[in-house]
Amino acid sequence: MEQEKKVWVIGHKNPDTDSICGAIAYADLKNKTGTMSYEAKRAGQINEETKYVLGYFDVDLPEYVTDVGAQVKDIEIRKTPGVGSHISLKTAWETMKAQNVVTLPITSHNEILEGLIITGDIATSYMDVYDNRILAKARTQYKNIAETLEGEVLAGNAHGYFVKGKVVAATESPELMEEYIEDDDMVILGNRYEVQLCAIEMNASCIIVCSDAKVSKTIQKLAEERGCIIITTPYDTYTVSRLINQSMPVKYFMREENLVTFELEEYVDDIREVMSQVRHRDFPVLDENGKYVGMISRRNLLNMKRKQVILVDHNERTQAVDGIDGAEILEIIDHHRLGSLETVSPLFFRNQPLGCTSTIIYQMYWEQGVKISKQIAGLLCSAIISDTLMFRSPTCTQADRQAAGVLAEIAGIDIEEHAKRMFRAGSNFREKSPEEIFYQDFKTFYAEKREFGVGQLSAMSEEELQAVSVKLKPYLAQVQKERKLDMIYVMLTNILEENTNLIFVGEQAKEIAESAFHGHAVDQGESLLLKGVVSRKKQLIPALMLALQEN
């Protein structure tokens, strides 16, 4: 039975505490009220603050997802059973007709793909002219020959192989037979005792007795003594001669080299290009261990089941996990400005001007009458504290304060003490590289044909922020070049002083920031001091957007 596919609840890239905790909490709410199964995921590495929160409330870290685009495992895979390489061409053809397929996978006993055979290969085997030694070259099993001729092995080992000699049709004259029958030949003959005896005495490896002719006990005994196989068939000599090549094993004709296969984890966008270049009808699918799973074709791409996702704490394409255009977005829960995401179908979109997405999720628990557990309450409260900088951010509302108070009581925590421990954990930058610090909370935005990035780091002391500034400044130019951004800003926010030291890189980055704050920014040479500015979402981004429109 196939495992039920889950809806992924996921936050933005470079996730903050709200993004992670909101995803976990909303997945919990949906599992208690929804009709499907939901699972929280993350689109990036978590920061130390979030790590502290998850550890404090003993909650597992969501699985990291790099891409939500459709994968091969999301396609309806046709479970065409693999067949052994020993089966006959006739059996392969009948199997194809029964299953209504044009390609058969050839697999080993442990489901490793060995090759493919298609109807064209079988047709070619019928039409091509082969010499009378082809059955031996193909190492044809006597059992296959008997099955193809709808006969039975009357004497000898049915599981043996015809590996030497040619196939000949005997005449009715034993004297003439001596001129063309050689050791190890396979002889097609009738019911005459003398002819059967002559073939065995001339060391034939197998005789095929046609038209259901009786074979005497004497002939059977002599064949056993000489190691000669006897196969009887209801077909006449002409029909046997026509059918016998169909007994050859598919191994002799199957395609073994340069097979085009796909793995379950490959992305549809990647395989679509390969499919367009290789004009095969069907393609085998392998699992992570290289074992055969099934077959797909180009038409299967039309009916693929895209991954279903719910986005929390963002609605910008640039902030969403890779492959979002290839996924089916079911819901968006957010508290930011409307961004650039577009959807094919209508969806549930809840966006409120609150300080934190987790406040919205708290309200949804309350509206739906779902009890909040101590763990979930702790996560939601931590997210609100983080996003509102313990209620200091201008984005903070009375609803955020009220929600945090109720959640803190359920979780059994003191907000101020918990906030101090959270922020202390989050501002421990000493052991981190510039890259780790920079991407702790970084988002990109687009306005007036210019793309810029804004990161934010918060701490409770100016000394910590100064140390971070020294570490980050040389790194900004590198990021700008790598990501081809027009400008980069990093907010170094002092939570207690409620101000931000803004560092930057990029042509006109300083001028645009100064213009955004209309002379209220204090020029500190390589940075700007923004007094009273602590919110990226409500204070910095809108001001930068407006300044870009005017410049």
N, C-alpha and C positions, 0 to 999 in steps of 0.2 A: 504494500500500500504506500502510495506516494505521501511524503511529508507535507502537511499543510503549509502553504506559503504565507509568510507573515507580512503585515504592513509595517514598514520601517518608519519610526518617528525619529527625525534627525534635525539637528541644529546646523548652524553655519560652520564654515571653515574657520580654523584657528579659534575653536570654541572657548567661550568664557563660562563662568559658573551658571549663569542663567540658561545658556544654550544646552548645557549637559543636564542640569537638574530639571529643566523644563521638559526635555525629551523623556527623561525617566518617569517623571510624574504624569505626563500626558499619556504615555503608553500604559501606565497603571490605571488611569481613569478610563481609557478606552477599553481595556481588557475587562473592566468591571461593568461597562455599559454598552459596549459595541457588540456587533454580530460577528466580527472577524477576530483574528489573533494579531496582537501588536507587539513590537519589540523596539526598544530604544537603541539607536546607533549614534556614532559620532563621526564627524567629517574631518577630524584633525587631532593632534596631540593636545592633551589637557595641560593647563598650567598648574602651578604648585598650590594655588588657592583652591582650585576645584579638587585637586588630589586630596588636600586636607579635608575638605567637606565630605567627600565620599568615604574617606577612611574614618572620619569621626562618627558618621552614621552607619558605618559597616554596609555600604552599598557597592555592588560590583561595578567596575568601569564598563560602560557600553562598548561593544565591539567596534573597532575602527573600520570604516568603509571608505574606500578611495573613489569609488565610481558606482553610480546607481543606474547606469545604462543597461539596456537589455543584454543578457548573456545567452549563450547557447542553451543553458539549462532552463531558460525562460521560454524556449521554443517547444512546441509539441513534437517530441522526438518519437519517430515511428519505431516500435520495438520489434524490428525484423530479427528473428532468431539467427544466430550464427550457425553455420554448418561446418562439418569436418572436411578437411581437404581430400579425404579418401572417397567421398561420395561420387557417384557417376554423373556424367553430363546429363543423362536422362532423368536421374533423380533430382538434380539441380533444376532442370527445366520444369519438371512437374511441381516442385516446391514453389518456384516463381509464379506459376499459373495459379496455384492454390492460394498464395498470399497476395496475388495481384501486384507484384513488384517486378522491377526490371534489373535490380542489383541484389546480389546475395553476398553477405559478408562471410568470409572463411575464417574461422577462429579455432584456436587450440583448445585443449580440454579445460584450461583455466581462463578462457575468454580473452586471450590475447589475439588481436587481429593479425592474421597471416596474409590475407589478400582479399581480392574482390573478383567476382565473376559477374558479367552482365549478359543480357540476352544476346547482344551482338557477338560476344565471344563464342557463345554456343552456336549461333547461326554460322559463324565463320568455320567452326569445327565441322559442321555438317557439309558445308559447301566446298571446303578445300579438299584437294586430292592428296591423300596420304599414301605412302607405300605400305606394303603388307607387314611391315615390322613395327608400325606405330604403336600397337597395343603393348608390345614389349618395352619400347622406349618410354612409354608413359607409366610403366610398372602397374599394370591393371590387375586388380584383385579378382580372383575367380568368382567370389561372391557377387561382385558388381556385374560380371558377365551374365551370371545366372539370373540375377534380378532384372537386368535389361532385357533378356530374352524370355522373361517370365517362365523360367524353367527351374531346375533344381540340380544340385551337385549330388550325383549318384555315388561317386567314389572319389576318394582323395580328400585333401584338406581345402575346404571352401575359403579359408582365410589366407591361403597362399597367394603368391603373385606370379603372373606371367611376365617374366623378365628377359627371356631369351627365345629367339626363333621368330618365325613369321606365321601369318594366318593364311591357310590354304583351304580351298574347297576340293574335296576328293572326287574322283571319277568313280564310276561303278567297276572299273577294272583294276584289281590289285597290281597287275603287271605294270600298268602305266604309272601308278602311284609311286613306284620305286624310283621313277625318273625325277620327281620334283619334291618329294617329302624328305626333310632332313631332321637330324636330331633336334628335339625341343620344340618342334613346330606345333601349332594348334590347328587341328584338322576338323573341318566342318563336313559331316557325312550323313548318310542315310541309315537304313535299317539292315543292310546286308552284313551278315556275320563276317564274311571274308574280308570286307573292306575295313571293318572295325578292328579285326585281328591284325591285318596288315599294318594299320596305322600305329597300333600299340607296339608291334614287333619292330617297327622302324624308329622306336624311341620318341614318339610324339609326347609332348608334355601334357597335352589335353586333347580330348576328342569331344566334339559337340554333336550329339545325335539328334537329328531333326524330326519333325512331324510326330512327336510322342512315340517314336519307335521303341519297341521293347529291347532291352539289353540283357543278354543272357547272364546267368550266374558265372559262367566260365569266363566271359569277357570282363565282368566286374572283378573277379578274383585275379585275373592276369593283370588288369590295370593297377590294382592295389600293389601287386608284387613289383611292377615296373615303375611305380610312382607316377602313374598317369592319371590325370583328373578326367572324370566323365561327367559331362553336363548334358542333361536332356532338356528339350524345349518343344513346345507345340508348334513353333513356326517352321516353315519349309526352308530349304537351303537358300533361296533367293532373299527371303525376308531376314534371315539370320545374317547374311552377308551385308545387308543394308543397315541393320540395326547395331551390329556388334561394336562399331566405333563409338557409339553412344555410351558404352560401358566404361570408357576411359575416365580416370579420376579428374576432378576439377583442378586438382593441384597442377596438372600439366598445362592447363590453359589460363589459370587465374592470373590476375595482375598483382605483382608483389612489390614492384619498385615504384618510387615516386608517387605513393598514394597520398591523396589530399585528404587529410583528416582534421577534425576540429575537436577541441577539448571543451568540457562543460563550462569552464570558467571564462572562456574567450568571449569577447564582446561582439555583438551582432554587427556593429559598424565596421569592425575589422574583417569579419568573415564575409560580409556582403561584397566587399571589393574582390576577395579571392574567388567567390562564386561567379562573379561577373566575368572573370578572366579565364576560368577553367570551365569548359562546357560539359561538365558531368551532370548527369541527372540526379544522382544521390551522393551524399557524403557521409562517411562513418563518423560517429561521435565517440570519443574516448573519455574515460574518467581520469582522475588525477594519478591513478596507478597504471595508466596506459591500457586499461581493459575496455573492451568493446561495450558500448551502451545501447546504441541504436543508430538509426539513419535519419538524416534531414535532407530536404531539397529546397530549392529557391522558393517554392510556393509556401513552404512552412513559415517563411519570414512574414507573410501577410497576416498570419493568425497568431503571432507570438504574444505572450502575456507579459506586458511590461511590468516592471517592479512598481508596486504601489507604495507611495511615501506620503508622510505628513511632515510639513516643514514647520519648525518652531523657531521663533526669535529672529526671523529674517524673511525677506521676500525679494531680495536682489539676486539676479542670476550670477553676478560676479562673486557673491558670497556663498552660493549654494554648492553643494558637493558636485564633483565632476559627473557628467552624464545626465544631469537633471532633465535635459530636453528629451531624453529617451525614456524617462520614467513617467508614470501616471501620478500626478499630484492630486491627492484626495482632499487635503485640508491645509490651510495655513493659519497658524496662531502667532500673532506678532504684535509689537508695540512701536515699530519704526515707521518712517515715511513709506509711501507706496513706491515700490521699486520697479524693476524691469522684467520680472517674470511674466510669461504669458502661458496660458493653458489652453488645451484643445477643448476640454469639456468644462462645464460649470463645476464649482467646488465650494466647500464651506470655507469662508474666509472671515476670521474674526480679528479685527485690528482695533486696539483701543489706545488712546493717548495716556498711557500709564508709564510708570518708571521701570516696569519689569514685566516680561512675558509671564513669569511665574505667578504674578498677581492675577492675571487673566485666568490662568489655569486653576488657581485657588478659587476664583469666583465660579468657575465651571463645576468644580466639585460641589460647592455649596448649592448652586442652581439645580444640580441633578440629584441632590440628596445623598451623595456618596461620602461615607466616612473616610477621613484622611488618617492614615497610619502615622505613627510616631516618626518613622523613617522618612516618609514622603513629606511630612510637615517640616522636618529638619532641612530637607533639600530645598523646598520652596522658600522657606524663610531665609536660608543662606543666599539663595539667588537674589532675593529682594534686597538684602543687605549689600550684596556685591554691586548690583546694577545701580542702586541709588546712593552708593558710597555712604551707607548707614544714614540715609535720609538727607544727606547734604546736597545731592544733585538737584538742579532745578527741574528735572524730569519727575522727581518724586511727588506723588499726590497723597491726599489723605487716604485714598483707597489702598495705596501701598503700605502706609503706616499701619492702618487697621488690619490688613491681611497679615503683615509681619507679626503684630502683637498676638493675634489668635494662633498663628502657626507656632510661634515661640512657646506659647503655653502648652500646646499639644506635644511639641518636641521636648519640652522640659529644659529649655536653654535660656540663659540670660543674653539678651540681644547685644548689649554693649561688650560683654566679655567675649562672646562668640565672635563678634565682629573684629575685635582686636586680634584674636588668634588667627582668624582667616586672613586679615590684611598682612599680618606679620609673616605668615606662611607664603603669601603671594608676592611679597617684596623681598624675598630671599634670593637676590640675584648674584651673589658672590661666585657660586660654583657654575653658573650658566655661561654658555658662549653667547656672543652677540646675536647669532641666529636664533637661539632658543629664546632669548629675551625679546627680540624684535617680533617674532611670530606668536608670542604669547596672546596677543589680542590685536590683530591687524585686519583691516577691511579695505577693500578698494571701492571707489566710486567713479561715476562718469558724469561729466557735465560740460556743455559747450565744446564738444569734440575733444575734450581733454580728460585723461584718466589719471586719477591720483589715489594715493593710499594714505590711510590714517591709522596709526597705532596708538594704543594708550596703555600706560603703565602707572599704577598707583602705589603710593607708599605713605607711611605715617611720619617720615622724617626727611628733611631736605638733604641730609648727608647721603642717604641711600639713593636718592634721585640724581644727585650730582655724580655719584660713582657710575650710575647707569648711563648718564649723558656722555661721559668720557668714553665708555665702552661702545656706545651705539653710533656716535657721530661718524667715525670712519667707515662704518658698515653701510650707512644709508646710500651712499653713492653706488656701492656694489649691487644692492637690491634694485635700485632704480635702473641700472643698466640691464640686469638679468631679467627683470619683469617689464622693461620698456615702458615705465610709467613717466608721466610728465613731471610729477611732483610727489614728494613723500613728506608727510608730517608725522611726528611722534609727540603725543601729549604726555608729559611727565607730571602727573597730578599729585599734589600734596593734599592728602585727605583732610588733615587737621587745619592747615592754613587756607584750604578751599581756593587754591589757585593752581595754575598750570604753567610750566615752563615748556614752550613749544620749540622743538628743534625741527630742522627741515633740510631738504635738498631739492634742487631743480630750478630751472630758469624761471624767474619771477615768483618763486615760492614765497620769498620774504615779502615782496611788494603786495602780493595778493592777500597774504595773511594780515598785513598792516591795514590794507584797505578794508578787509572784512570787519575789523574792529575799530575803524574810524579814529585812529589816533589813541585809542585806549590801551594798545599794546605797548609795553615798555621794551624798548630796543636794548638788548643785552649783547649786541654784536652778532654772535652765531646763533642766537636764540631770541625768542620773544616771551616776555612774562605777561600772562593773561590773568589778571586778578579777577577772582570770582567765577572763573571758567573751569568747570569740572566735568561737564557733560559733552561727550563727542556728538551724541545724537541730537541734542536739543540746542546746544550753544555753538559748537565748532562747525559741524557740517552745514547747517543752514547758512551760516555767515560766509563760509567759503563758496558755497553754491551761488549766493547772491553776488559776491565779489567777482566770480568768474563770468557771470552774465554781464557785468558792467565793464570788464576789461577786454 
